[in-house]
C-alpha cells in the first residue's frame, strides 16, 4: 500500500471513530470548517507551516486540518485533560497539550491559529486578553481565524437556545469580533453555511456571497 493510501485509510478510520464519539453533525461541521480553512488559505496548503487549534476538544478538526495541510506541523490545545488524553490516544503526529493559565508557546511560533466556536464560551471580559495572547504567539504575516455561530441567522439562534451545552454561552456578533481584532492587523469576516443539507448542491455559490451576513456561521480573521 502506498503512503498516500495508508494516510487516507488512517484518516477514514479516525473519522469513523470521531463519528462514534461526537456524532455525525459534529463531524460534518468539523470537516466543513477545515475545508473552509483550506479554501481560504489555499496558498499555504502545501507549505511547511505550523498550525495551532485553540480549543481543540478531542482533536477531530485538528486531524482533518492535518489531512488537508499535509506538510504542516499541527498543535492542539484545550483546557480539558480528558479531551487531550483522548486526542493523544486517537490521533498520531499531532502535538496535543492541556491549556493552563497561560499559552506556553514562545512568541511568533505559529503561521496559522484557528479556534472553532470557542470564544462564545469565554467570558467577555477575557476576550481581549485571549486575543492578545494568541496574537503574541502568531508569526508576523500569520493569520488568526475565529469561527463562530452567526446571531443574525434565526435557525442558528434557535439551535443555540435549545442546546443544553450552550447554557453558559452568549452568541457574539461579527462586528464585535471585528472591533476586537482591528488593533492587531487586517481583519476579514466571511459568512458561510447558507444552505441546509438538502440544498447542499448550492454550496458552490458560497465563495461569492461570503459578504452576505445571513449564513448560519461566520469566521473573522486577522492577519498580523
N, C-alpha and C positions, 0 to 999 in steps of 0.2 A: 504493500500500500504506500502511495506517495505521501510526502509530508503534508501537502495541501489536503489530501483526503483524510489523513489522520486528524488534522486540525478541525476539519469540517465535522468529522464524526464526534470528536470531543465536544465541539460546540453544540451539536444536536443533542447529545446526552445531557449536557448541562442545562439546556433549555427545557428538556423534558423533566428534569429534576426540579428546576425552578418552578415550573407549572404546578408540580405536585405540592410544593411548599406554599406558593403565593397565589396560585390560581391563574386562569387564562387571561383575565382582564389586566392584572398587574404585569404579566409577561408581555402582553400586547403593547402597553404603553411604554414599558422599558425599551422594547425593540424600536418602537416608533420614535422615541426621543433620541435614541442612539443613532438612528438613521438620519434624523434632523442634524445632529452634530456632524455626521459625515457629509451631508449635503452642504451645510453652511461653511464647513472648513475643508472642502474637498482638496484644497491646495496643500493640506498637511496630512492627508490620509496615508501617504507612503513615506512620510518623514520620520526620522528618529527623534521623536519628541517625548516629553514627559507630561503625563496627564493625571490629574487628581479628581476623584469622585468624592466630593464633600457631602457626607451623609449617605454613605453607600448602602446602608442596610446590610442584607446578606450577600450583596455583590452581584446581583443579576445584571443590572445595567452596565456595571463595570466590565463584566465578562463579555457583553455584547460589543461594547466600545473596543475592547481588546481585539475582538474578531475583525472589526472594521478598520481600525488603525493598526495594521499588522506589524509595523516597526516601532511602535510606541512602547514606552515603559509606563505601566499602569499602577496607580496607587489608589487605595480606597480607605476612607477614614470614617468612623461612626462612633457615637457615644455609647452604643450598646455592646458590651462584652460578648453577649450571647450571639448577636448578629455577626460580629467579627470572627468569633470561633467557627461559626457555620460557614462563613465565606472562605476562611482558610481551609476548611475541610473539603469544600466542593470544588474550588477553582484553583488552578495552578498558574504560576507565572505572574501573579498579581501581588503587590505588596500591600497587605491589609494591616491596619493598626487601629487601636482604640483612641478616640479623641479625648484628651484630658482637658485641663483648664485652659491650655493654650495650644496653638498649632505648633508642633515641634520641628517643623521644617525650616531650613535656613532661608534667608532672603533670596528672591529670584531663583526659585527651584523649578517652577513648572511653566510649560508653554501654554497649557490649557487647564483650566479648572472649571468644573461644572457642578451644579447642585440641583437635584430634581425634587421639587415640591417639598423642600426642607424649610425655607425661610418663613413660611406661614406658621410653622411650629415654634419658631424662635420668638421670644418676647420682643415686641417692637423697640423697646429701649436698648436692646442689644444689637439691632440690625447694623447700625453704623460701625460699631466695633468689629463685628464679624467681617463686614466688607473691607475695612482697613486691614484686618489680619490676613484675609485672603489675597488682597492686592499686594501685601508685603511679600508673600511667597510666590507671586506671579512674576515671570521674567518681563523685562521691558519688551514691548511688542506682543506680549502674550494676551490671551483672552479669558475673561471670566464670564460664564453664561449661567444665569439663574432661570431655571424652568419653573413656571408657576401656573396655577389654575386661574382662569380669567373670570373675575367677578362681574363682568359685563355680559356674560353668557348665561341665560336663565337655566339651561339644562345643567351647567356646571354648578351653579348656585344650589339647585335642588339636590343634586347628588352630594354636594358638600354638606348641606344641612342635615341630610338623612344618614350620613356616615358617622357611626359612633366613634371612629378613630380620629375624627376631626373636632371633637368636643372642646379641646384646649386651643383651637386654632382660629385664626381670622384671615380671610382672604385679603390679598394685597393687590392694590391697583397697579397696573403697569406704569402709570405716571409717578406713583410713589417710588417704585424701584428705579425709574429713570433719574429722578431727582436725587436718590441716594447714591447713585453711581457716577453722576455727572462730574463731581470733583476729581474723579480718578482717571478720566480718559474719554475716548469717543464712545458714545452709547448708542445702541441699536435695539429696537424692540420689534420682534416678529410674532405675529399671531398665526396659529395653525390649528389643525383638527376642526375644520369647518363642516365636515360631512360625517354623519353616522356610518356605522359599519356597512349597512345595506346600500349606502351610496359611496362605498369606498372606491369605486371605479372613477369617481370625480376628483380623487386626491391629486391627480396630476396638475390640477389648477392651483394648488396651494402656493407654489413658489411665486405666483403672480398676484396674490391677494394677501400677502403677509402684513400689509399695512392696514387691513380692514379689522377693526377691533371687536369682532364678534366671534372669533374662533373660541373653541372650548378651552384652549390652552394658549399660553404665550411664553416667550423667552426673551429676557432682557440681558444684553451682553455689553461688556465694556472692554475695549482694547487699551491696554496700558501704554 
